[in-house]
Amino acid sequence: MDKDKKEALVIGGGIAGMSAALGLASNDIQVTLIERAPNIGGYGARFCCKASEECNKCSVCLINHKLDEIATHPGITILTNSEIKELKKSGEGFEVKLDHRPGFVDVSKCIACGICEEKCPTEPKAIGLPQPQSIPNSYYIDEAKCLRFQGKDCKICQDVCPVKAVNLKEEVRESSLEVDSIIVATGFKPFDPTRKKQYGYGRIANVITGLELEEQFRFKGSLTRPSDGKEPKSVAFIQCVGSRDIRQENSYCSRYCCAFAMRSARLIRNRMPEAEVSIFYMDLQTAGKGFYEFYEKVQTEVDFIHAMPGNLEETPAQVVVIGYEDIAGSKIGQKEFDLVVLSVGITPDDDSVKLAELLGIKVGDNGFYQILSSNGSLRAADGAIFLAGACQGPKDINSSVVQGMRAAEEVVSLLNRL
Ligand SMILES: Cc1cc2nc3c(=O)[nH]c(=O)nc-3n(C[C@H](O)[C@H](O)[C@H](O)COP(=O)(O)OP(=O)(O)OC[C@H]3O[C@@H](n4cnc5c(N)ncnc54)[C@H](O)[C@@H]3O)c2cc1C
């Protein structure tokens, strides 16, 4: 590393962290980006493009572009399976200790040939890519599935690897680095839908989450019912699952869900023109340039039902029955659907409080990280620590990109003054 250069640490490799890292690196700041998962991209790397006959502006392509750009950027070192362990002030900057969990495959050697996966005797396979087209494009071992970590004497993957990338004896490793500034971009966790028992997630086969819809379209290219693998002829979205819900202590709006449901509804109608799509909603957030016009267009293709769903039930043919109360007229109704999609909200990550304590940043009432002042700065602590993305509050991809870039700009201008 060039010691004359300023250095920054970005924590979290989702769209906000990638945008921040690229913003810093393009200003000649050396960046280390740490990601606790085996691959970067965050949730967005699991989403599908929602274009119908036209682009529906879901912004998922931004993530794909940033992944391509960051993977080969000489000014950015990406460390996956890595988390921060200790932080100490050091002059104007920080001394940071990192923990690197073993993935048992050397990312710099793996050529993703797939021989290890083919020969792995477990089902599902214990070794594989974290997801198709993952960055880094390297295999890793899931200890929970691997025979070796259940006490059996298996080392087939290590023996068959043609480039000797597999090391089953790899252990947790520590490293340290000095940085001038830190951007925290640790994102969010989708609301756990089993907390809303009435919607039957986990009990009714054909009730899925928005994330599962995204993954089906992205990795399989189609949407099918979990119960029989058939394309649904009718699909319902239920909005605000875990958002604007005082009983779940999440009274805030998750900001992405209205647009997500409308864009996904258009995608479904485009791929399966015969399918009927309904959206059950409390109230719609149609703010944003051109979004009201978009909503008017979607209204011609989709049935918007202004109602609160009650209990969901399943018929013997595994059709989902939604009982609901109409909000305007207080009428009670019932409708049947082949598939129901829960638009789950955005909640703080499970480890957010632990990390906040380690970094000395504040957590707000709703569990998201707080910026220090209301003057527009993204600074989160007296030292040079800044926030970006959904760790600071619910956001869509566009706002996460903008905030990542703004955090980078603040770091650049601060470090230029030192
Ligand atoms: C079902 C669903 C569908 C959506 N669809 C859309 C859409 O179509 N369009 C749109 O604009 N928005 C959509 N969104 C919103 C979108 O997901 C967010 O705007 C975006 O993911 C926020 O990016 P982020 O980088 O802040 O967070 P994340 O995507 O959560 O990325 C954070 C990253 O940080 C890592 N991390 C967390 N803690 C640590 C740690 N301690 N150390 C190291 N790494 C850590 C995580 O592993 C993760 O990779 C959707 C959300 C959901 C739930």
The ligand as a MOL file (V3000), in Angstrom:
LIG
                    3D

  0  0  0     0  0            999 V3000
M  V30 BEGIN CTAB
M  V30 COUNTS 53 58 0 0 0
M  V30 BEGIN ATOM
M  V30 1 C -37.3940 -7.5820 -0.4290 0
M  V30 2 C -36.7170 -6.2870 -0.7520 0
M  V30 3 C -36.7270 -5.8360 -2.0520 0
M  V30 4 C -36.1430 -4.6070 -2.3780 0
M  V30 5 N -36.1900 -4.1830 -3.6760 0
M  V30 6 C -35.6920 -2.9630 -3.9750 0
M  V30 7 C -35.7630 -2.4640 -5.3120 0
M  V30 8 O -36.2460 -3.1350 -6.2350 0
M  V30 9 N -35.2880 -1.2040 -5.5640 0
M  V30 10 C -34.7420 -0.4220 -4.5640 0
M  V30 11 O -34.3470 0.7130 -4.8410 0
M  V30 12 N -34.6310 -0.8980 -3.2920 0
M  V30 13 C -35.0770 -2.1290 -2.9730 0
M  V30 14 N -34.9620 -2.6000 -1.6790 0
M  V30 15 C -34.1980 -1.7930 -0.6910 0
M  V30 16 C -32.6730 -2.1370 -0.7940 0
M  V30 17 O -32.5060 -3.4600 -0.3580 0
M  V30 18 C -31.8300 -1.2010 0.0600 0
M  V30 19 O -32.0170 0.1300 -0.3820 0
M  V30 20 C -30.3320 -1.4840 -0.0700 0
M  V30 21 O -30.0500 -2.8470 0.0420 0
M  V30 22 C -29.5710 -0.7390 1.0360 0
M  V30 23 O -28.1980 -0.9480 0.8130 0
M  V30 24 P -27.1490 -0.9830 2.0170 0
M  V30 25 O -25.8090 -1.0970 1.3910 0
M  V30 26 O -27.3840 0.1600 2.9290 0
M  V30 27 O -27.5110 -2.2850 2.8580 0
M  V30 28 P -27.3670 -3.8640 2.5680 0
M  V30 29 O -27.8590 -4.2280 1.2290 0
M  V30 30 O -28.0230 -4.5140 3.7680 0
M  V30 31 O -25.7970 -4.1290 2.6330 0
M  V30 32 C -25.0960 -4.0500 3.8750 0
M  V30 33 C -23.8930 -4.9800 3.8150 0
M  V30 34 O -23.1300 -4.8330 5.0220 0
M  V30 35 C -22.7300 -6.1180 5.4920 0
M  V30 36 N -22.5210 -6.0260 6.9530 0
M  V30 37 C -23.4690 -5.8980 7.9180 0
M  V30 38 N -22.8640 -5.8140 9.1290 0
M  V30 39 C -21.5280 -5.9140 8.9070 0
M  V30 40 C -20.3920 -5.8820 9.7700 0
M  V30 41 N -20.5140 -5.7340 11.1100 0
M  V30 42 N -19.1500 -6.0060 9.2400 0
M  V30 43 C -19.0100 -6.1670 7.8650 0
M  V30 44 N -20.0600 -6.2000 7.0100 0
M  V30 45 C -21.3060 -6.0480 7.5240 0
M  V30 46 C -23.8890 -7.0250 5.1060 0
M  V30 47 O -23.4730 -8.3820 5.0610 0
M  V30 48 C -24.2700 -6.4560 3.7280 0
M  V30 49 O -23.5220 -7.0670 2.6940 0
M  V30 50 C -35.5270 -3.8150 -1.3430 0
M  V30 51 C -35.5080 -4.2940 -0.0150 0
M  V30 52 C -36.0920 -5.5200 0.2800 0
M  V30 53 C -36.0700 -6.0130 1.7160 0
M  V30 END ATOM
M  V30 BEGIN BOND
M  V30 1 1 1 2
M  V30 2 1 2 3
M  V30 3 2 2 52
M  V30 4 2 3 4
M  V30 5 1 4 5
M  V30 6 1 4 50
M  V30 7 2 5 6
M  V30 8 1 6 7
M  V30 9 1 6 13
M  V30 10 2 7 8
M  V30 11 1 7 9
M  V30 12 1 9 10
M  V30 13 2 10 11
M  V30 14 1 10 12
M  V30 15 2 12 13
M  V30 16 1 13 14
M  V30 17 1 14 15
M  V30 18 1 14 50
M  V30 19 1 15 16
M  V30 20 1 16 17
M  V30 21 1 16 18
M  V30 22 1 18 19
M  V30 23 1 18 20
M  V30 24 1 20 21
M  V30 25 1 20 22
M  V30 26 1 22 23
M  V30 27 1 23 24
M  V30 28 2 24 25
M  V30 29 1 24 26
M  V30 30 1 24 27
M  V30 31 1 27 28
M  V30 32 2 28 29
M  V30 33 1 28 30
M  V30 34 1 28 31
M  V30 35 1 31 32
M  V30 36 1 32 33
M  V30 37 1 33 34
M  V30 38 1 33 48
M  V30 39 1 34 35
M  V30 40 1 35 36
M  V30 41 1 35 46
M  V30 42 1 36 37
M  V30 43 1 36 45
M  V30 44 2 37 38
M  V30 45 1 38 39
M  V30 46 1 39 40
M  V30 47 2 39 45
M  V30 48 1 40 41
M  V30 49 2 40 42
M  V30 50 1 42 43
M  V30 51 2 43 44
M  V30 52 1 44 45
M  V30 53 1 46 47
M  V30 54 1 46 48
M  V30 55 1 48 49
M  V30 56 2 50 51
M  V30 57 1 51 52
M  V30 58 1 52 53
M  V30 END BOND
M  V30 END CTAB
M  END
